[in-house]
Amino acid sequence: MFSAFIVDDEAMARGNLVDALRHHPRWSTSQTFASGKNLLEDVTQQAPAVVFLDIQMPGEDGIAIAKQLLQLRDAPLIVFVTAFSEHAVAAFELYAVDYLLKPFSDARLAQCIAKLEHALDHPASYQHAQLAQTAWAKAKPLERLVIKSSASVRIIDVERIHRIGANGNYVDIYHEDGMHLLRASLKQVLSSLPEGEFIQVHRSYAVRHRMISEIKHSDNERSVAVMINGDTVPVGKSFRQMLMAAVCA
């Protein structure tokens, strides 16, 4: 029998997942939480096989909680439960075995359970992923980006960066002194920057949210973030809720 913790600030969401897990005979819900408070202590004491973790909650978000969980000696597997669309969830996949997009079907949960059971029944096959997740969680954020070219080596303090844009196999790094190209993906750069300072606002753009001066909405439901230097960055519909939560916190 495998045990699960469920962390979600919505009581109905917790109840729905508890009910859904009852249809899977190898699983039991040992505890539910409305936030990350006391979670680490209880995970350490009870060692659940998996934590179903909501991403957006009051206080610490699910990503920050996942990082803490993955640093435990016997870290549980993590499944994110989220209302965000798939391309937004891509930013979180390094931390999780799987994710459930609300509202999820019985078939989708069954697929997730099958993946979890395979990982738990064959721990050696999943060990490399667990080690990668743990290393990622423990990694310190970068303080500087080093951009190499045939002519120079450019060093950019992360504090001076105000936005980032995907550009094919590169990202455009916009900073106080201009813009430079770095050969990397947007996902790779974001995961290396200080947590909580940058937020993805579009599948191709991320910004330092404290440098946003205004968020404008148009009649066709499109939004743009206006930076304090006057630049504008498009805001994707699926990222709008996360952006508003960040700037209004």
C-alpha positions as CSV (number, residue, x, y, z in Angstrom):
1,M,0.0,0.0,0.0
2,F,1.3,3.4,-1.0
3,S,0.5,6.5,1.0
4,A,-0.2,10.0,-0.3
5,F,-0.3,13.5,1.1
6,I,-2.5,16.1,-0.7
7,V,-1.7,19.8,-0.4
8,D,-4.2,22.2,-1.8
9,D,-5.8,25.4,-0.4
10,E,-9.2,24.4,-1.9
11,A,-11.2,22.0,0.3
12,M,-13.2,20.7,-2.7
13,A,-10.1,20.0,-4.7
14,R,-8.6,18.0,-1.7
15,G,-11.8,16.1,-1.3
16,N,-12.1,15.3,-5.0
17,L,-8.6,13.9,-5.1
18,V,-9.1,11.8,-1.9
19,D,-12.3,10.3,-3.5
20,A,-10.5,9.6,-6.7
21,L,-7.6,7.8,-5.0
22,R,-10.1,5.4,-3.3
23,H,-10.6,3.8,-6.7
24,H,-7.0,2.7,-6.8
25,P,-6.5,-0.2,-4.4
26,R,-2.8,0.2,-3.8
27,W,-3.2,3.8,-2.5
28,S,-4.4,5.5,0.6
29,T,-4.5,9.2,1.6
30,S,-2.7,9.5,4.9
31,Q,-3.1,13.3,5.3
32,T,-4.3,16.4,3.6
33,F,-3.1,20.0,4.0
34,A,-4.5,23.4,3.1
35,S,-1.0,24.9,2.9
36,G,2.6,24.0,3.2
37,K,2.6,24.7,7.0
38,N,3.8,21.7,9.0
39,L,4.2,19.7,5.7
40,L,7.9,19.1,5.9
41,E,7.7,17.9,9.5
42,D,4.9,15.5,8.7
43,V,6.6,14.2,5.6
44,T,9.7,13.5,7.6
45,Q,7.8,11.6,10.2
46,Q,5.4,9.7,8.0
47,A,7.4,9.3,4.8
48,P,4.5,9.3,2.2
49,A,5.3,7.8,-1.2
50,V,4.0,10.8,-3.0
51,V,2.9,14.4,-2.4
52,F,0.1,15.8,-4.6
53,L,1.0,19.5,-4.5
54,D,-1.0,22.5,-5.7
55,I,1.2,25.1,-7.4
56,Q,-0.5,28.4,-6.4
57,M,-1.4,28.7,-2.8
58,P,-1.4,31.5,-0.2
59,G,2.1,31.9,1.3
60,E,4.7,29.7,-0.2
61,D,3.9,28.4,-3.7
62,G,4.2,24.8,-4.7
63,I,7.5,25.2,-6.4
64,A,9.2,26.6,-3.3
65,I,7.7,23.7,-1.2
66,A,8.8,21.2,-3.8
67,K,12.4,22.4,-3.5
68,Q,12.3,21.9,0.3
69,L,10.8,18.4,-0.1
70,L,13.4,17.3,-2.5
71,Q,16.2,18.2,0.0
72,L,14.9,15.6,2.5
73,R,16.8,12.4,2.9
74,D,13.9,10.3,1.8
75,A,12.2,12.7,-0.5
76,P,8.7,11.7,-1.7
77,L,7.7,11.7,-5.4
78,I,5.9,14.9,-6.3
79,V,2.8,15.4,-8.5
80,F,1.8,18.9,-9.2
81,V,-2.0,19.6,-9.4
82,T,-2.5,22.9,-11.3
83,A,-5.1,25.0,-13.2
84,F,-2.4,26.2,-15.6
85,S,-2.1,25.0,-19.1
86,E,0.5,22.5,-20.3
87,H,3.0,25.0,-21.7
88,A,3.0,26.8,-18.4
89,V,3.6,23.6,-16.5
90,A,6.7,22.9,-18.6
91,A,8.6,25.2,-16.2
92,F,7.8,22.9,-13.3
93,E,8.5,19.5,-14.8
94,L,12.0,19.2,-13.4
95,Y,10.6,18.9,-9.9
96,A,7.7,16.5,-10.5
97,V,7.1,13.0,-11.6
98,D,3.8,14.2,-13.2
99,Y,1.2,16.9,-13.1
100,L,-2.6,16.9,-13.1
101,L,-4.3,19.7,-14.9
102,K,-7.5,20.7,-13.2
103,P,-10.1,19.5,-13.8
104,F,-8.6,16.1,-14.6
105,S,-10.5,13.0,-15.7
106,D,-10.4,9.5,-14.0
107,A,-8.4,8.3,-17.0
108,R,-5.8,11.0,-16.5
109,L,-5.4,10.2,-12.8
110,A,-5.1,6.5,-13.7
111,Q,-2.3,7.4,-16.1
112,C,-0.6,9.3,-13.3
113,I,-1.0,6.5,-10.8
114,A,0.5,4.0,-13.3
115,K,3.5,6.2,-13.7
116,L,3.9,6.5,-9.9
117,E,3.5,2.8,-9.3
118,H,6.1,2.0,-11.9
119,A,8.6,4.4,-10.3
120,L,7.9,3.0,-6.8
121,D,8.0,-0.6,-8.0
122,H,11.2,-0.1,-9.9
123,P,13.2,2.5,-7.9
124,A,16.4,1.8,-9.8
125,S,14.9,3.0,-13.0
126,Y,13.8,6.2,-11.5
127,Q,17.0,6.9,-9.4
128,H,18.7,9.1,-12.0
129,A,15.7,11.4,-12.2
130,Q,15.5,11.6,-8.4
131,L,19.2,12.5,-8.2
132,A,18.7,15.2,-10.9
133,Q,15.7,16.6,-9.1
134,T,17.6,16.7,-5.8
135,A,20.6,18.4,-7.3
136,W,18.4,20.9,-9.0
137,A,16.6,21.7,-5.8
138,K,19.9,22.3,-3.9
139,A,21.5,24.4,-6.6
140,K,22.2,28.0,-5.7
141,P,20.8,30.6,-8.1
142,L,23.3,32.4,-10.3
143,E,24.5,35.8,-9.5
144,R,26.1,36.5,-12.9
145,L,25.5,35.3,-16.4
146,V,28.6,34.7,-18.6
147,I,28.1,35.1,-22.3
148,K,30.9,34.0,-24.5
149,S,31.5,34.8,-28.1
150,S,34.4,34.6,-30.5
151,A,35.3,38.2,-29.7
152,S,34.6,38.6,-26.0
153,V,33.4,37.2,-22.7
154,R,30.5,39.3,-21.4
155,I,29.7,39.2,-17.7
156,I,26.2,40.4,-16.7
157,D,25.1,40.8,-13.1
158,V,21.7,39.1,-12.6
159,E,20.6,42.2,-10.6
160,R,20.8,44.2,-13.8
161,I,18.6,42.0,-15.9
162,H,15.0,43.1,-16.3
163,R,13.5,40.7,-18.9
164,I,14.3,37.7,-21.0
165,G,12.9,36.5,-24.3
166,A,13.2,33.2,-26.2
167,N,14.9,33.5,-29.6
168,G,15.2,30.1,-31.3
169,N,18.1,28.3,-29.7
170,Y,19.0,31.4,-27.7
171,V,17.5,33.8,-25.3
172,D,17.7,37.6,-25.4
173,I,18.9,38.9,-22.1
174,Y,17.7,42.5,-21.7
175,H,19.7,44.4,-19.0
176,E,20.6,47.9,-17.9
177,D,23.3,48.2,-20.6
178,G,21.4,46.8,-23.5
179,M,20.7,43.3,-24.8
180,H,22.9,40.2,-25.4
181,L,22.2,36.7,-26.7
182,L,22.8,33.7,-24.6
183,R,22.8,30.2,-26.0
184,A,20.3,28.5,-23.8
185,S,16.5,27.9,-23.4
186,L,14.2,30.2,-21.5
187,K,13.5,27.3,-19.2
188,Q,17.2,26.8,-18.4
189,V,17.8,30.4,-17.7
190,L,14.8,30.9,-15.5
191,S,15.6,27.8,-13.4
192,S,19.0,29.2,-12.7
193,L,17.9,32.7,-11.6
194,P,16.9,33.7,-8.1
195,E,13.6,32.3,-7.1
196,G,10.7,34.7,-6.9
197,E,12.4,37.6,-8.8
198,F,11.5,36.6,-12.3
199,I,8.2,35.4,-13.5
200,Q,7.2,33.9,-16.9
201,V,4.4,35.9,-18.5
202,H,4.3,34.3,-21.9
203,R,5.6,31.1,-23.4
204,S,8.5,33.2,-24.9
205,Y,9.0,35.9,-22.2
206,A,9.9,36.3,-18.6
207,V,10.3,39.5,-16.6
208,R,11.6,40.7,-13.2
209,H,8.2,41.4,-11.8
210,R,9.2,44.4,-9.6
211,M,10.2,46.2,-12.7
212,I,6.6,46.2,-14.1
213,S,4.9,49.6,-13.9
214,E,1.6,48.6,-15.4
215,I,-0.5,45.8,-16.8
216,K,-2.8,46.8,-19.6
217,H,-5.8,44.8,-20.8
218,S,-7.3,45.4,-24.3
219,D,-10.8,44.6,-25.6
220,N,-9.7,41.5,-27.3
221,E,-8.6,40.0,-23.9
222,R,-4.9,40.5,-24.7
223,S,-2.6,41.9,-22.0
224,V,0.8,43.5,-22.0
225,A,3.1,44.2,-19.1
226,V,4.7,47.7,-19.3
227,M,8.2,47.9,-17.8
228,I,9.5,50.9,-15.9
229,N,11.7,51.7,-18.9
230,G,8.7,51.9,-21.2
231,D,9.2,48.5,-22.9
232,T,6.2,46.3,-23.3
233,V,6.0,42.5,-23.0
234,P,3.0,40.4,-24.1
235,V,1.2,38.4,-21.4
236,G,-0.3,35.1,-22.3
237,K,-3.8,34.3,-21.1
238,S,-2.7,31.2,-19.2
239,F,0.1,33.3,-17.4
240,R,-2.1,36.2,-16.4
241,Q,-3.4,34.8,-13.2
242,M,0.1,33.9,-12.0
243,L,1.4,37.4,-12.9
244,M,-1.4,39.2,-11.1
245,A,-0.8,37.1,-8.0
246,A,2.9,38.0,-8.1
247,V,2.5,41.7,-8.5
248,C,-0.3,42.0,-6.0
249,A,1.4,39.9,-3.3
